[in-house]
Amino acid sequence: MDLRRPVAGEYDLTWARADYEIYKALEWKTPPTGRSRMYFHDESVHVEGDTALVEVEVRMTFFGGDEVQGRQYQLRKVGKGWQITQTRIWPKLKVLGVERFTYDDERWMAYDEELAVDEGEKAITGLARTVTLVNAWRMKDAYTLAKSLAAPNEAGARDLQALLAWSALALELGKVDEAKEAVRLAWAIDPTANPPFRLRAVMSPPKR
């Protein structure tokens, strides 16, 4: 589960194990850059009979930034080992270049207040709204909006950036085939368009 907080909430993004395995398989097919690192801090383990709860803070460093997540792993005993039955992940901090984002209730409330404005100069619309929805960790809403923006207009034309946004967000919801189809539609407009990072190792642009 991808969450705003360690407890269940309205905008939780829940994955079935099979879908998550397909999604992660795309990541493993992407050649490593050699610049990424992952560190685990403040680990705690609580065992009760044949079940266990592991809590940890994960810090990831990559070219251009850092990210800190909270994670919980629920496990059950299987034979002589343990199997993860559920994973909960929520953001705590992200640093991109000179920008620093701290994720807490105050930030979530601020995003929700911005998105609640649907009229006037302060209303966020179009792809800008999709970006704000992603920042607000409202992935399902962002996906729905991006897909609608990528639909053909009255003349039958599609927006390239909307197609790429639709692809990226479909991927985040585990809709891999749909994400690939959006990329193909984008390439029909611009064969040089870059697909989402996790698809670059498994898709090739059409030959010109």
TIKE-825301 format. One record per residue (C-alpha): z, y, x. Coordinates in pm, whole numbers, padded with zeros to 5 digits, always signed. Layout:
% residues N
ZYX...
This chain:
% residues 208
+00000+00000+00000-00080+00353+00117+00180+00591-00020+00309+00944-00009+00665+00823+00029+00850+00498+00106+00920+00452-00266+00663+00386-00539+00484+00688-00683+00201+00803-00909-00062+00825-00637+00005+00499-00453-00307+00322-00331-00263-00055-00368-00483-00311-00197-00533-00678-00274-00496-00883+00043-00859-01006+00033-00996-00651+00007-00769-00530+00287-00886-00812+00515-01249-00709+00458-01160-00346+00532-00972-00436+00852-01257-00663+00963-01479-00354+00974-01227-00187+01203-01224-00486+01441-01604-00473+01463-01589-00112+01581-01592-00103+01963-01264+00039+02101-01280+00380+02260-01008+00305+02514-00839+00631+02412-00620+00504+02128-00260+00390+02167+00005+00266+01923+00382+00286+01974+00667+00145+01763+01004+00322+01732+01331+00280+01542+01263-00077+01434+01510-00242+01198+01510-00594+01050+01703-00705+00742+01703-01080+00672+01827-01230+00348+01770-01601+00311+01396-01673+00319+01293-01307+00290+01305-01017+00533+01234-00645+00544+01107-00482+00864+01109-00101+00885+00951+00087+01172+00809+00425+01269+00459+00400+01416+00305+00664+01640-00068+00651+01708-00242+00865+01966-00617+00912+01975-00870+01150+02123-00785+01491+01982-00461+01411+01803-00152+01212+01712-00026+01056+01392+00317+00929+01288+00364+00687+00999+00654+00513+00833+00598+00145+00761+00779-00130+00573+00684-00496+00596+00815-00747+00344+00809-01103+00478+00885-01451+00357+00965-01761+00556+00679-02010+00572+00749-02332+00760+00881-02235+01103+00745-01881+01090+00721-01568+00874+00435-01426+00668+00387-01064+00560+00366-01045+00181+00351-00667+00140+00300-00364+00363+00394-00010+00269+00257+00279+00478+00319+00653+00436+00234+00955+00654+00499+01158+00832+00314+01378+01079-00040+01446+01198-00157+01663+01486-00527+01749+01512-00601+01981+01800-00384+02289+01745-00311+02203+01379+00012+02028+01286+00082+01875+00944+00426+01757+00836+00425+01538+00527+00725+01577+00299+00805+01654-00065+00750+02026-00010+00396+01968+00116+00308+01727-00167+00435+01975-00427+00233+02256-00268-00088+02052-00283-00024+01948-00642+00033+02310-00742-00296+02414-00578-00484+02137-00756-00325+02220-01093-00516+02552-01097-00848+02475-01268-00967+02826-01362-01016+03156-01185-01061+03252-00821-00785+03022-00698-00936+02711-00854-01055+02461-00592-01388+02306-00689-01667+02087-00554-01633+01915-00218-01353+02152-00120-01147+01998-00400-01227+01651-00268-01088+01753+00072-00770+01891-00086-00725+01573-00290-00750+01367+00029-00497+01593+00201-00272+01547-00102-00305+01167-00062-00465+01143-00407-00739+00907-00288-00840+00768-00628-00890+01119-00769-01084+01221-00457-01308+00915-00486-01381+00978-00855-01473+01340-00787-01690+01262-00482-01880+00995-00674-01950+01238-00958-02068+01505-00713-02302+01251-00551-02477+01172-00880-02837+01297-00909-02887+01637-01068-03134+01714-01347-03419+01715-01096-03311+01377-00960-03189+01517-00628-02859+01422-00464-02627+01617-00236-02613+01471+00116-02255+01573+00194-02135+01445-00144-02297+01108-00072-02119+01083+00263-01789+01183+00103-01842+00922-00169-01910+00659+00097-01599+00745+00298-01373+00742-00008-01523+00425-00153-01436+00264+00180-01078+00388+00159-01048+00214-00179-01189-00112-00044-01527-00071-00213-01729-00170+00095-02059-00254-00077-02048+00073-00269-01975+00264+00053-02280+00106+00217-02502+00191-00081-02394+00556-00063-02491+00561+00305-02834+00418+00226-02886+00692-00033-02778+00950+00227-03024+00810+00481-03301+00846+00224-03235+01221+00249-03154+01242+00620-03196+00934+00844-02979+01102+01111-02674+01137+00886-02359+00977+01029-02194+00714+00808-01814+00673+00796-01676+00562+01133-01589+00207+01021-01946+00143+00903-02124+00253+01220-02092-00086+01387-02235-00275+01088-02509-00041+00962-02819+00093+01135-03023+00391+01014-03381+00323+00903-03643+00334+01176-03853+00646+01169
